[in-house]
Amino acid sequence: MLRITDARTGEPTDATPARRGLTRVEAHVPRPDTTGLRVLLVADVLVRALEISGTPVWTVLTGTDGRAELRARATALGIRPFEDERDSGSGLGEAQVLRVCAPETGTADGATGEAGRNEAASGLRVEVAPADADSGVVDDDGRASALRLALLACPRREPLRLDEAALTDAEDTLRRWRGAVATWATRPSGPIPDPVRQQLRAAWEDDLDVPAVLAVLRKVETSGTVPDGARFETYAYADRLLGLELTRDIGRETLA
């Protein structure tokens, strides 16, 4: 079961209650800057993790200036759309609320007064450290997948500064992984080894530890014991969480 460290208490807490029901994921993004994009990306991956476990999710975007710019950048990054915020209280009667935001944010939806205090007292607060980038690093939509990987490679509670070297390294990794997956797809299929599946699930269910998921993929990439068909299934499975389009190049050489 996915467990998230609640930033208000510092305690690991089940992301979904024992009574399985709708979970609302709120991404609180005050500005369409690199930090805001990182917050929205973490929220996107959180939603993917919940959906893999069979949890129904309602996604909401709150507190954003420059919303059109943010949505355009998010689309390029492969982040699925979040609904605009609503003034509907508990909305659809969800069983859990997860609020994803940067540390400097007050209440996760920007509410003030008694309503804000009530909102802050409910649900789990998922904090994402600030991110910054050198000029031009985040502006090229043609490198969006590499940017997504570079943002995911750093633990979400650690501040991050992206430079050209980090983005180039992410591009090289993506190019290598996509090429390998396309090759593995031509081999006889094989199931994901149980220890590998367990390692992947243990990683992302432990406070959404995406860097640990990436570490598992690196081990599988160079493993001398995992067959190619099983490597393909492993990468395709992990990509349900990562959203890096790791299977994108399958068949491209054949078609060419």
Backbone as numpy.savetxt, mean C-alpha at the origin, in Angstrom:
# Nx Ny Nz CAx CAy CAz Cx Cy Cz
-4.20 -12.81 10.91 -5.04 -11.61 10.91 -4.17 -10.36 10.91
-4.55 -9.38 10.10 -3.80 -8.13 10.03 -3.89 -7.37 11.35
-2.72 -7.01 11.88 -2.65 -6.21 13.10 -1.90 -4.92 12.79
-2.45 -3.81 13.26 -1.90 -2.48 13.02 -1.56 -1.84 14.35
-0.40 -1.18 14.41 -0.05 -0.43 15.61 -0.83 0.87 15.62
-1.71 1.03 16.59 -2.50 2.25 16.73 -1.58 3.37 17.22
-1.43 4.42 16.41 -0.51 5.50 16.75 -0.92 6.24 18.01
-2.19 6.15 18.40 -2.65 6.84 19.62 -2.20 6.11 20.88
-2.10 4.78 20.82 -1.78 4.00 22.00 -0.43 3.30 21.91
0.10 3.13 20.69 1.33 2.38 20.49 1.16 0.89 20.60
-0.09 0.41 20.67 -0.36 -1.00 20.85 -0.80 -1.65 19.54
-0.29 -2.86 19.23 -0.80 -3.60 18.07 -2.26 -3.98 18.29
-3.09 -3.75 17.29 -4.53 -3.98 17.40 -5.03 -4.65 16.14
-6.00 -5.56 16.29 -6.59 -6.20 15.12 -7.21 -5.14 14.21
-6.87 -5.21 12.93 -7.41 -4.24 11.98 -8.88 -4.47 11.70
-9.34 -5.69 11.91 -10.76 -6.00 11.75 -11.27 -6.60 13.04
-12.46 -6.26 13.46 -13.02 -6.79 14.71 -13.40 -8.26 14.55
-13.64 -8.90 15.70 -14.05 -10.31 15.66 -15.36 -10.46 14.89
-16.23 -9.48 15.01 -17.47 -9.49 14.24 -17.17 -8.93 12.86
-16.96 -9.84 11.90 -16.56 -9.41 10.57 -17.63 -8.52 9.94
-17.23 -7.35 9.49 -18.17 -6.44 8.87 -17.43 -5.40 8.06
-18.15 -4.42 7.58 -17.56 -3.39 6.74 -16.51 -2.60 7.52
-15.35 -2.39 6.88 -14.29 -1.57 7.46 -14.12 -0.32 6.61
-14.10 0.84 7.25 -13.88 2.10 6.54 -12.42 2.49 6.67
-11.80 2.74 5.53 -10.42 3.23 5.51 -10.47 4.68 5.04
-10.07 5.59 5.93 -10.02 7.02 5.60 -8.57 7.43 5.35
-8.33 8.03 4.21 -7.01 8.61 3.92 -7.13 10.12 4.12
-6.43 10.63 5.11 -6.48 12.07 5.39 -5.27 12.74 4.75
-5.51 13.50 3.70 -4.43 14.09 2.89 -4.66 15.59 2.79
-4.00 16.37 3.65 -4.22 17.82 3.60 -3.77 18.49 2.31
-2.66 17.97 1.71 -2.09 18.62 0.53 -1.64 17.55 -0.48
-1.65 17.88 -1.76 -1.23 16.91 -2.78 0.29 16.90 -2.99
1.03 16.85 -1.87 2.49 16.82 -1.96 2.97 15.38 -1.84
4.28 15.18 -1.73 4.82 13.82 -1.67 4.36 13.09 -0.41
4.26 13.80 0.71 3.74 13.17 1.93 2.31 12.73 1.73
1.50 13.60 1.14 0.11 13.24 0.89 -0.01 12.03 -0.02
0.83 11.97 -1.03 0.82 10.83 -1.94 1.23 9.55 -1.21
2.18 9.68 -0.30 2.62 8.50 0.48 1.50 8.02 1.39
0.79 8.94 2.02 -0.34 8.57 2.87 -1.39 7.82 2.07
-1.73 8.34 0.90 -2.75 7.70 0.08 -2.29 6.33 -0.41
-0.99 6.19 -0.71 -0.46 4.90 -1.15 -0.54 3.87 -0.03
-0.17 4.26 1.19 -0.29 3.34 2.32 -1.74 2.92 2.52
-2.66 3.87 2.39 -4.07 3.53 2.51 -4.50 2.54 1.43
-4.00 2.71 0.23 -4.30 1.81 -0.87 -3.82 0.39 -0.56
-2.60 0.26 -0.06 -2.04 -1.05 0.26 -2.80 -1.67 1.44
-3.19 -0.84 2.40 -3.98 -1.32 3.53 -5.31 -1.91 3.04
-5.95 -1.22 2.11 -7.21 -1.73 1.55 -6.98 -3.06 0.85
-5.88 -3.17 0.10 -5.58 -4.42 -0.59 -5.38 -5.57 0.40
-4.68 -5.29 1.51 -4.45 -6.33 2.52 -5.77 -6.79 3.13
-6.66 -5.86 3.41 -7.96 -6.21 3.98 -8.77 -7.03 2.99
-8.74 -6.64 1.73 -9.52 -7.36 0.72 -8.99 -8.77 0.50
-7.68 -8.96 0.56 -7.11 -10.30 0.42 -7.64 -11.22 1.51
-7.85 -10.66 2.70 -8.36 -11.46 3.82 -9.89 -11.60 3.78
-10.53 -11.02 2.77 -11.97 -11.15 2.63 -12.79 -10.12 3.37
-12.16 -9.03 3.80 -12.86 -7.97 4.53 -13.46 -6.96 3.57
-14.76 -6.69 3.64 -15.34 -5.64 2.80 -14.89 -4.26 3.28
-14.54 -3.39 2.33 -13.92 -2.10 2.67 -14.64 -0.96 1.97
-14.81 0.15 2.70 -15.32 1.40 2.14 -14.19 2.42 2.28
-13.76 3.02 1.17 -12.63 3.94 1.19 -13.09 5.38 1.04
-12.47 6.27 1.83 -12.87 7.68 1.86 -11.62 8.55 1.87
-11.64 9.60 1.06 -10.55 10.58 1.02 -11.03 11.85 1.70
-10.28 12.34 2.70 -10.70 13.50 3.45 -9.61 14.56 3.50
-10.05 15.80 3.75 -9.16 16.88 4.10 -8.21 17.38 3.04
-8.55 17.25 1.77 -7.57 17.53 0.72 -7.82 18.84 0.00
-6.79 19.69 -0.04 -6.74 20.79 -0.99 -6.08 20.25 -2.26
-6.43 20.83 -3.40 -5.84 20.36 -4.64 -6.22 18.93 -4.96
-7.49 18.60 -4.74 -7.93 17.21 -4.88 -7.76 16.69 -6.30
-8.03 17.51 -7.30 -7.91 17.05 -8.68 -6.46 16.67 -9.00
-5.51 17.48 -8.52 -4.10 17.17 -8.74 -3.72 15.87 -8.04
-4.18 15.70 -6.80 -3.88 14.48 -6.06 -4.44 13.25 -6.77
-5.68 13.34 -7.23 -6.30 12.19 -7.89 -5.55 11.82 -9.17
-5.10 12.82 -9.91 -4.36 12.54 -11.14 -3.04 11.83 -10.83
-2.34 12.30 -9.80 -1.07 11.68 -9.44 -1.30 10.28 -8.87
-2.39 10.11 -8.12 -2.70 8.81 -7.55 -3.05 7.80 -8.64
-3.78 8.23 -9.64 -4.13 7.33 -10.74 -2.88 6.85 -11.46
-1.95 7.76 -11.71 -0.70 7.37 -12.36 0.07 6.36 -11.52
-0.08 6.45 -10.21 0.65 5.57 -9.30 -0.06 4.23 -9.09
-1.20 4.04 -9.73 -1.93 2.78 -9.58 -2.75 2.69 -8.31
-3.02 3.84 -7.69 -3.85 3.87 -6.48 -5.31 3.90 -6.91
-6.09 2.97 -6.40 -7.49 2.91 -6.79 -8.27 4.06 -6.17
-9.35 4.50 -6.82 -10.07 5.70 -6.37 -10.65 5.56 -4.96
-10.54 6.63 -4.19 -11.20 6.76 -2.89 -12.38 7.72 -3.05
-13.48 7.46 -2.37 -14.62 8.36 -2.43 -14.31 9.66 -1.71
-15.01 10.73 -2.11 -14.91 11.98 -1.38 -15.53 11.82 0.00
-15.04 12.62 0.95 -15.54 12.54 2.31 -17.03 12.87 2.35
-17.70 12.33 3.35 -19.13 12.57 3.51 -19.41 13.06 4.92
-20.44 13.85 5.06 -20.86 14.32 6.38 -21.98 13.39 6.87
-21.64 12.09 6.98 -22.69 11.11 7.28 -22.42 10.33 8.56
-21.60 10.90 9.47 -21.34 10.22 10.72 -20.67 8.89 10.48
-21.28 7.81 10.97 -20.70 6.48 10.83 -21.01 5.86 9.49
-21.66 6.60 8.60 -21.83 6.15 7.23 -22.66 4.91 7.10
-22.06 3.84 6.63 -22.79 2.63 6.28 -22.82 1.62 7.43
-22.57 2.05 8.64 -22.61 1.14 9.77 -21.42 0.21 9.84
-20.23 0.76 9.55 -19.04 -0.08 9.52 -18.68 -0.58 10.92
-18.00 -1.74 10.95 -17.59 -2.33 12.21 -16.25 -1.80 12.70
-15.47 -1.20 11.80 -14.15 -0.70 12.15 -13.82 0.51 11.28
-13.02 1.43 11.83 -12.55 2.59 11.09 -11.03 2.66 11.23
-10.34 2.78 10.10 -8.89 2.93 10.08 -8.57 4.27 9.43
-7.91 5.15 10.17 -7.61 6.49 9.66 -6.11 6.59 9.38
-5.79 6.79 8.10 -4.39 6.84 7.66 -4.01 8.31 7.48
-2.96 8.76 8.17 -2.63 10.18 8.14 -1.17 10.38 8.52
-0.70 11.60 8.29 0.65 11.98 8.68 0.68 12.36 10.15
1.84 12.29 10.83 1.89 12.52 12.28 1.42 13.90 12.70
1.64 14.93 11.86 1.29 16.28 12.30 -0.20 16.55 12.24
-0.95 15.63 11.65 -2.39 15.83 11.54 -3.02 15.78 12.91
-4.04 16.63 13.11 -4.77 16.61 14.38 -5.73 15.44 14.38
-7.04 15.70 14.40 -7.98 14.60 14.21 -7.89 14.18 12.76
-8.15 12.92 12.50 -7.87 12.36 11.18 -8.76 12.88 10.09
-9.87 13.53 10.44 -10.72 14.07 9.39 -10.79 15.58 9.43
-9.93 16.18 10.26 -9.90 17.62 10.33 -11.04 18.21 11.13
-11.84 17.38 11.79 -12.98 17.89 12.54 -12.49 18.61 13.78
-13.31 19.52 14.29 -12.96 20.27 15.47 -14.08 20.14 16.49
-13.80 20.59 17.72 -14.83 20.60 18.74 -15.20 19.20 19.18
-16.44 19.06 19.69 -16.90 17.79 20.24 -16.91 16.69 19.18
-17.34 17.03 17.97 -17.37 16.03 16.90 -15.97 15.52 16.61
-15.00 16.44 16.59 -13.63 16.03 16.33 -13.09 15.13 17.42
-13.43 15.46 18.71 -12.96 14.62 19.81 -13.58 13.23 19.73
-14.86 13.16 19.36 -15.51 11.85 19.24 -14.87 11.03 18.13
-14.56 11.69 17.00 -13.93 10.97 15.89 -12.54 10.48 16.29
-11.78 11.35 16.98 -10.42 10.97 17.36 -10.40 9.81 18.34
-11.49 9.64 19.11 -11.54 8.59 20.11 -11.90 7.25 19.52
-12.37 7.21 18.29 -12.83 5.97 17.69 -11.88 5.52 16.59
-11.87 4.22 16.33 -11.09 3.69 15.24 -9.59 3.64 15.55
-8.83 3.20 14.57 -7.38 3.08 14.69 -6.72 4.17 13.86
-5.64 4.70 14.38 -4.88 5.73 13.68 -3.61 5.12 13.10
-3.48 5.14 11.79 -2.34 4.56 11.09 -1.47 5.71 10.59
-0.33 5.93 11.24 0.50 7.09 10.90 1.52 6.74 9.82
1.76 7.72 8.96 2.72 7.61 7.86 3.68 8.78 7.97
4.96 8.50 8.04 5.96 9.56 8.21 6.04 10.44 6.96
6.52 11.66 7.12 6.62 12.58 5.97 7.56 12.04 4.90
7.30 12.46 3.67 8.16 12.12 2.53 8.45 13.37 1.74
9.65 13.44 1.19 10.06 14.56 0.36 10.81 13.99 -0.83
11.00 14.81 -1.85 11.67 14.33 -3.05 12.45 15.44 -3.71
13.55 15.08 -4.33 14.30 16.05 -5.12 13.45 16.54 -6.28
13.77 17.70 -6.78 12.99 18.31 -7.85 12.89 17.39 -9.05
11.66 17.18 -9.53 11.41 16.40 -10.74 11.29 14.91 -10.54
11.63 14.40 -9.35 11.64 12.95 -9.14 10.23 12.36 -9.19
9.23 13.09 -8.70 7.89 12.52 -8.63 6.97 13.02 -9.74
7.50 13.75 -10.70 6.65 14.40 -11.69 6.51 13.65 -13.01
7.28 12.60 -13.22 7.28 11.89 -14.49 6.35 10.68 -14.39
5.17 10.77 -15.03 4.21 9.66 -14.98 4.77 8.39 -15.59
5.74 8.51 -16.49 6.34 7.34 -17.09 7.16 6.51 -16.11
7.47 7.10 -14.97 8.24 6.39 -13.94 7.40 6.13 -12.70
6.08 6.16 -12.87 5.18 6.07 -11.72 5.30 4.75 -10.98
5.45 3.65 -11.71 5.59 2.35 -11.03 6.86 2.30 -10.19
7.93 2.88 -10.69 9.17 2.94 -9.92 8.99 3.80 -8.68
8.26 4.90 -8.82 7.99 5.76 -7.67 7.18 4.99 -6.62
6.19 4.22 -7.08 5.40 3.42 -6.14 6.30 2.47 -5.36
7.19 1.77 -6.08 8.09 0.84 -5.41 9.02 1.57 -4.45
9.56 2.70 -4.86 10.48 3.45 -4.00 9.78 3.91 -2.72
8.52 4.31 -2.83 7.77 4.72 -1.64 7.46 3.54 -0.74
7.17 2.38 -1.33 6.83 1.21 -0.54 8.04 0.58 0.13
9.24 0.81 -0.41 10.44 0.13 0.08 10.90 0.62 1.44
10.40 1.78 1.85 10.79 2.35 3.15 9.68 2.10 4.17
9.99 1.66 5.39 8.95 1.49 6.41 8.12 2.76 6.57
6.82 2.60 6.66 5.92 3.75 6.59 6.09 4.73 7.75
6.66 4.29 8.87 6.83 5.20 10.00 8.18 5.90 9.99
8.99 5.65 8.95 10.29 6.31 8.83 10.23 7.43 7.80
10.74 8.62 8.12 10.77 9.70 7.13 11.55 9.27 5.89
11.16 9.80 4.76 11.73 9.35 3.49 12.04 10.55 2.61
13.23 10.54 2.01 13.55 11.51 0.98 13.98 10.75 -0.26
13.27 11.00 -1.35 13.54 10.31 -2.61 14.46 11.16 -3.48
15.46 10.50 -4.05 16.34 11.17 -4.99 16.40 10.36 -6.28
17.13 10.85 -7.24 17.23 10.19 -8.53 17.80 8.77 -8.40
18.77 8.59 -7.50 19.38 7.28 -7.33 18.36 6.25 -6.83
17.50 6.66 -5.88 16.49 5.74 -5.35 15.49 5.35 -6.43
15.10 6.31 -7.26 14.14 6.02 -8.32 14.76 5.13 -9.40
16.01 5.38 -9.73 16.70 4.55 -10.72 16.85 3.11 -10.21
17.16 2.96 -8.93 17.28 1.63 -8.35 15.94 0.91 -8.40
14.85 1.62 -8.11 13.52 1.02 -8.18 13.18 0.62 -9.62
13.54 1.45 -10.58 13.31 1.11 -12.00 14.05 -0.16 -12.38
15.31 -0.27 -11.94 16.11 -1.46 -12.26 15.48 -2.71 -11.66
15.01 -2.60 -10.42 14.38 -3.75 -9.77 13.12 -4.16 -10.49
12.28 -3.20 -10.85 11.04 -3.51 -11.56 11.32 -4.16 -12.90
12.28 -3.62 -13.63 12.62 -4.17 -14.94 13.09 -5.63 -14.80
13.90 -5.89 -13.80 14.41 -7.24 -13.59 13.30 -8.19 -13.17
12.46 -7.75 -12.23 11.38 -8.61 -11.74 10.34 -8.89 -12.83
9.97 -7.88 -13.57 8.98 -8.10 -14.63 9.52 -9.04 -15.70
10.80 -8.89 -16.04 11.40 -9.79 -17.01 11.45 -11.21 -16.49
11.80 -11.36 -15.21 11.86 -12.70 -14.62 10.48 -13.34 -14.56
9.47 -12.57 -14.16 8.11 -13.10 -14.08 7.63 -13.55 -15.46
7.94 -12.77 -16.50 7.55 -13.15 -17.86 8.21 -14.47 -18.27
9.45 -14.66 -17.86 10.15 -15.92 -18.16 9.56 -17.07 -17.35
9.35 -16.86 -16.04 8.80 -17.90 -15.19 7.41 -18.34 -15.65
6.67 -17.43 -16.26 5.31 -17.75 -16.72 5.31 -18.79 -17.83
6.44 -18.97 -18.49 6.52 -19.96 -19.57 6.89 -21.35 -19.05
7.17 -21.45 -17.76 7.56 -22.73 -17.17 6.32 -23.45 -16.62
6.43 -24.75 -16.36 5.29 -25.48 -15.75 4.90 -24.83 -14.43
3.59 -24.67 -14.23 3.10 -24.01 -13.03 3.36 -24.85 -11.79
3.49 -24.17 -10.67 3.68 -24.86 -9.40 3.11 -24.03 -8.27
2.64 -24.66 -7.20 2.04 -23.91 -6.09 3.08 -23.11 -5.32
2.62 -22.05 -4.68 3.51 -21.30 -3.79 3.90 -22.20 -2.62
5.18 -22.37 -2.34 5.57 -23.18 -1.19 4.94 -22.63 0.09
4.43 -23.51 0.93 3.75 -23.07 2.15 4.60 -22.13 3.01
5.91 -22.41 3.21 6.71 -21.48 4.02 6.79 -20.08 3.40
6.84 -20.00 2.08 6.91 -18.70 1.42 5.59 -17.96 1.59
4.48 -18.64 1.38 3.17 -18.00 1.57 3.03 -17.49 3.00
3.46 -18.32 3.96 3.37 -17.91 5.36 4.24 -16.70 5.66
5.43 -16.66 5.05 6.31 -15.50 5.26 5.70 -14.22 4.70
5.08 -14.32 3.52 4.44 -13.15 2.93 3.30 -12.65 3.81
2.43 -13.57 4.21 1.30 -13.17 5.04 1.75 -12.63 6.39
2.75 -13.29 6.99 3.26 -12.82 8.29 3.82 -11.41 8.17
4.45 -11.11 7.03 5.04 -9.79 6.84 3.96 -8.71 6.76
3.01 -8.87 5.85 2.05 -7.77 5.71 1.00 -7.73 6.81
0.80 -8.86 7.51 -0.14 -8.84 8.62 0.49 -8.28 9.89
1.81 -8.10 9.90 2.52 -7.50 11.02 2.68 -6.01 10.77
1.63 -5.26 11.03 1.66 -3.80 10.92 1.94 -3.34 9.49
1.46 -4.12 8.51 1.59 -3.78 7.09 3.06 -3.54 6.74
3.90 -4.54 7.02 5.34 -4.42 6.81 5.67 -4.75 5.35
5.48 -3.78 4.47 5.72 -3.99 3.05 7.19 -4.22 2.74
8.15 -3.52 3.36 9.56 -3.84 3.09 9.89 -5.30 3.36
9.26 -5.92 4.37 9.49 -7.34 4.63 8.92 -8.21 3.51
7.81 -7.80 2.92 7.24 -8.51 1.77 8.24 -8.46 0.62
8.80 -7.29 0.37 9.79 -7.16 -0.71 11.02 -8.01 -0.44
11.40 -8.13 0.82 12.56 -8.96 1.18 12.29 -10.43 0.86
11.05 -10.88 1.10 10.69 -12.26 0.76 10.82 -12.48 -0.75
10.37 -11.51 -1.54 10.46 -11.65 -3.00 11.92 -11.71 -3.43
12.78 -10.94 -2.81 14.20 -10.98 -3.18 14.79 -12.35 -2.88
14.39 -12.96 -1.76 14.90 -14.30 -1.45 14.40 -15.33 -2.45
13.13 -15.22 -2.83 12.55 -16.15 -3.80 13.23 -15.99 -5.16
13.56 -14.75 -5.52 14.19 -14.47 -6.80 15.49 -15.26 -6.98
16.26 -15.38 -5.92 17.57 -16.02 -6.00 17.60 -17.42 -5.40
16.43 -17.92 -5.01 16.36 -19.23 -4.38 16.78 -20.34 -5.35
17.54 -21.29 -4.85 17.92 -22.43 -5.67 16.97 -23.60 -5.50
15.93 -23.44 -4.65 15.02 -24.55 -4.37 13.59 -24.30 -4.83
13.22 -23.05 -5.08 11.84 -22.75 -5.52 11.78 -22.86 -7.04
10.96 -23.75 -7.59 10.86 -23.89 -9.05 10.34 -22.61 -9.69
10.67 -22.42 -10.97 10.27 -21.19 -11.67 8.76 -20.99 -11.66
7.99 -22.07 -11.87 6.54 -21.93 -11.88 6.00 -21.45 -10.54
6.62 -21.91 -9.46 6.22 -21.47 -8.12 6.66 -20.04 -7.86
7.80 -19.66 -8.43 8.23 -18.26 -8.30 7.21 -17.33 -8.97
6.76 -17.73 -10.15 5.75 -16.93 -10.83 4.51 -16.76 -9.95
4.00 -17.85 -9.39 2.80 -17.77 -8.56 3.05 -16.91 -7.33
4.25 -16.98 -6.77 4.60 -16.17 -5.59 4.55 -14.69 -5.91
5.15 -14.31 -7.01 5.19 -12.89 -7.38 3.79 -12.38 -7.76
3.02 -13.19 -8.46 1.66 -12.79 -8.82 0.80 -12.62 -7.57
0.98 -13.49 -6.60 0.22 -13.41 -5.34 0.61 -12.16 -4.56
1.90 -11.92 -4.40 2.36 -10.74 -3.65 1.93 -9.45 -4.33
1.81 -9.48 -5.65 1.45 -8.26 -6.37 0.01 -7.86 -6.14
-0.83 -8.77 -5.64 -2.18 -8.37 -5.24 -2.11 -7.32 -4.14
-1.07 -7.38 -3.31 -0.85 -6.38 -2.27 -0.07 -5.19 -2.80
0.99 -5.44 -3.56 1.93 -4.39 -3.94 1.42 -3.49 -5.05
0.67 -4.06 -6.00 0.14 -3.26 -7.11 1.22 -2.72 -8.03
2.27 -3.53 -8.29 3.40 -3.08 -9.10 3.34 -3.58 -10.54
2.26 -4.25 -10.92 2.10 -4.80 -12.28 3.28 -5.70 -12.63
3.59 -6.62 -11.75 4.75 -7.49 -11.96 4.52 -8.49 -13.09
3.28 -8.74 -13.47 2.98 -9.66 -14.57 2.78 -8.92 -15.90
3.07 -7.66 -15.95 2.74 -6.83 -17.11 3.42 -7.29 -18.39
4.63 -7.82 -18.31 5.40 -8.12 -19.51 5.21 -9.55 -20.02
4.29 -10.29 -19.40 4.06 -11.66 -19.87 3.57 -11.64 -21.32
4.24 -12.42 -22.17 3.85 -12.53 -23.57 4.32 -11.43 -24.47
4.97 -10.41 -23.95 5.35 -9.29 -24.80 6.42 -9.68 -25.81
7.39 -10.48 -25.40 8.42 -10.89 -26.36 7.83 -11.79 -27.43
6.90 -12.68 -27.03 6.27 -13.56 -27.98 5.49 -12.78 -29.02
4.74 -11.75 -28.53 3.94 -10.93 -29.44 4.82 -10.12 -30.37
5.99 -9.70 -29.84 6.90 -8.90 -30.66 7.50 -9.75 -31.76
